[in-house]
Amino acid sequence: SYELTQPPSVSVSPGQTARITCSGDALPKRYSYWYQQKSGQAPVLVIYEDSKRPSGIPERFSGSSSGTMATLTISGAQVEDEADYFCYSTDSSSNHRGVFGGGTKLAVL
Amino acid sequence: EVQLVQSGVEVKKPGESLKISCEASGYSFTSHWIGWVRQMPGKGLEWLGIIYPGDSDTRYSPSFQGHVTISADKSISTAYLQWSSLKASDTAMYYCARHDSSKDCYPTDWGQGTLVTVSS
């Protein structure tokens, strides 16, 4: 089955830029999406269609995708950005079959 | 405002059946896919499948096909996830999520989660 691969953890100091990657063979043909999940809460969409930001998401969150890799960038990470981040995309055979990456724990300290 | 309100905590024994629900409001229930995501304790998100309440078209992840059943009752704007015979490995938080399908199909709005514990 299709898989998306993320690093288990990323650590930055407050104010630094955090970059979280997601690799998958179908990403050249499929959009990537990113979700933030804080402890004990439901996930929240922070980036859709590779680089678009939903209303209410701070401008420091941005996304990009090139080839088989998508990247979530948090410019000037804040302590409140500490969370788990999951990439999402759809299977190469069907854009109605989703898959999540394994998740990346972002530490801002 | 889109709202997805899920049913409450469930504690079941192995082999029992279960059906959890997700009541939607604030949008046209029959015009959007709605689906389910599993999160086992301390683990990541897993996409289970989706249903289009307008015509009951249902799609499953290959990993979950045959293990769960997704359904919807459009008369009461409610989606369901059910098991016929629970296992201890079904212990997890289950989220329902409205999906957007303008291009790819992806979760946009999430319920609060339903915690399911299966233990003898």
Chai-1 contact restraints between the chains, C-beta under 6 A:
chainA,res_idxA,chainB,res_idxB,connection_type,confidence,min_distance_angstrom,max_distance_angstrom,comment,restraint_id
A,S1,B,P62,contact,1.0,0.0,6.0,A-B,restraint_1
A,Y31,B,D104,contact,1.0,0.0,6.0,A-B,restraint_2
A,Y33,B,Y106,contact,1.0,0.0,6.0,A-B,restraint_3
A,A42,B,Y95,contact,1.0,0.0,6.0,A-B,restraint_4
A,A42,B,W110,contact,1.0,0.0,6.0,A-B,restraint_5
A,A42,B,G113,contact,1.0,0.0,6.0,A-B,restraint_6
A,P43,B,W110,contact,1.0,0.0,6.0,A-B,restraint_7
A,L45,B,T108,contact,1.0,0.0,6.0,A-B,restraint_8
A,F86,B,L45,contact,1.0,0.0,6.0,A-B,restraint_9
A,Y88,B,Y106,contact,1.0,0.0,6.0,A-B,restraint_10
A,T90,B,D104,contact,1.0,0.0,6.0,A-B,restraint_11
A,N95,B,D104,contact,1.0,0.0,6.0,A-B,restraint_12
A,N95,B,C105,contact,1.0,0.0,6.0,A-B,restraint_13
A,H96,B,R59,contact,1.0,0.0,6.0,A-B,restraint_14
A,H96,B,C105,contact,1.0,0.0,6.0,A-B,restraint_15
A,R97,B,R59,contact,1.0,0.0,6.0,A-B,restraint_16
A,G98,B,W47,contact,1.0,0.0,6.0,A-B,restraint_17
A,V99,B,W47,contact,1.0,0.0,6.0,A-B,restraint_18
A,F100,B,L45,contact,1.0,0.0,6.0,A-B,restraint_19
A,F100,B,W47,contact,1.0,0.0,6.0,A-B,restraint_20
A,G102,B,G44,contact,1.0,0.0,6.0,A-B,restraint_21
A,G103,B,G44,contact,1.0,0.0,6.0,A-B,restraint_22
